[in-house]
Amino acid sequence: MTVGALPCFAVTARDGYERIAGSEGPRREFRITVGLRHGYERHGRIYDIEEAVRTAHRWMTERAARGAPFLSGMFTRGEVVYAWPRHEGEAGSDREPVAIFTGEAIPLYAGHLDDATVEMLLDELAAEIGQALGQEEVYVAYRDRTWILRARDLG
């Protein structure tokens, strides 16, 4: 059997694994990136990534308990490094720790969710995490698109 130009080999029982029916489909990757430093000042509180993990875990558990759709994923810690122009010949720069939530809307578990629903779930989860970490902006990516959510009120 061939898929495209590549041969497709069936996994045998001897290997101990087999493909699950309904698990194949298009990749629908997503990412939410949120700062761990409260505010814009260098001396702002740095949240532990565990705060973001607990917030996302609570969000998905509450939705699952109601029978509502949710997204699962994985957190990693990263560091954003950036610069900006100041006066002629000068630039400012900084770095900031971030929590990165990544995952995929996997066909077997989320194949029934259309893209608009996945985007709505990403926005909801990003807002929850952003609020918990006192962030003004949260960065979201889905498939080949990105957008930024900005808090209306941090009070």
N, C-alpha and C positions, 0 to 999 in steps of 0.2 A: 504494500500500500504506500502511496506517496501523497504528501501534503505539500503543495507548491512544488519546489524542485528538490525537497528533502525527503528521504525515506522516513516513514513513520513505523517504528518498531513497537509491537505490542509488548506490554510488560507481562511476563509469565508469572504463574503462581509460585514458581521457584523463587522469584525475586521478592515475594512477600507483599507486593503492592499491586494495585490495579487502579486504573482511572475510574473515578466516580462519575456515573452518568449525570449529566446536567452541570458538571463543574467547568466545562470548557466554554469560553466566550471571549469577548473583547476585554482588553485591560481598561479599567476605569480607576486609575490611581488618583489619590488625593493627598493633600498635605496641608496642615495648619501650623503656622509658625507664630509663636507668641513670646514676647520678651519676658524674662524672669526678673528684670530690674524694674521696680515701681517708679514710674515717672521718668523724666529726662535727665535728672541730676545724677552725676557720677556717684554720689553718696546715697542714692536711693536704696531702699531695702531690696535685697536679692532674695527672691523666693526660691525654695528648693523645688526641683522638678516634681517632687512627690505631691505638691499642691496641685499641679496641673493634672497629674495622674489621678488623684482622688476626685477631682472635679469631673473629669471625663468618665471615670468609672461610675460615679453616682448618676451622671446624666444617662448613660446607656442602660444602667440597671433599672432606673425609674421608668424609662421608656419601655424596656422589655417587660417589666411587671404590668404595664398597661396594655401590652400587646401592640405597642406602637413601633414603627421601624426605627432602627438605630444603626450606627456604623461602629465597627470595631477597628482597632489599629494598634500601633506600637509607638511608644514615646522614646525619643533619644534627646540627649542634651547637645546643643551646638553653641557656636559663638558667631555672631554677626559682626563683621568688620566693615566699617564704612568711613568715607571721607566726604567733605564738602568744600567748595571754594569759599575763601574769605576775601581778603584784599588781593590786589594784584601780586602774584607770585607767592601767595600764602594759602594754606589750606588747614582746615580743622579735621580731626579724625577721632574716632572712638571705637569701642567694641562693646558688645553686650551679650550676656548669656541668654540663650533662648531654649524653649521647649519646642520640639518638633514632633507633631503627631502625624504619622503616615499610615496609609493603608490602601486597600482596594475595595471597591464595591464588587465583590466576588460573585460571579454568576450563580453559583449554587445557593448562596445565602441572600444576595441582594439583587439578583437578576430581575426580580419583579419591580424594583424601584426604577423609575425613569430618571433621566438626568436632572430634571427640575427638582424632584424630590431629594435626590442626593445633594444638590446644591443647597436646598433649604436646610437639610440636616447638618451640613457643614457649617452654614451660617449660624445655626442655633448653637452647635457645640463650640464653635469659635468664640461666640459672644459669651457663653458660659465661662469658658476658660479665661478669656480676656478680663471679664468682670472679676473673677476670683483673684486674678493677679494684678488688678489695678491698672490695666493697660488701656491706653487711648486708641491704639490701632492693633489689629490682628490681621495677618497675611494668610490668604487662602489660595490654594491651587487645586484645580480639578481637571483631569484630562489635559487638554492643551491650553487652558485658560487660567488666569490669575486675577484676583481682586483683593482689595483692602477693605476691611470693616472698620469704621471709626465710631467710637462711643459717642452717643449724644449727650450723656450726662454721667459723670463719674461719681456724683454725690451719693 
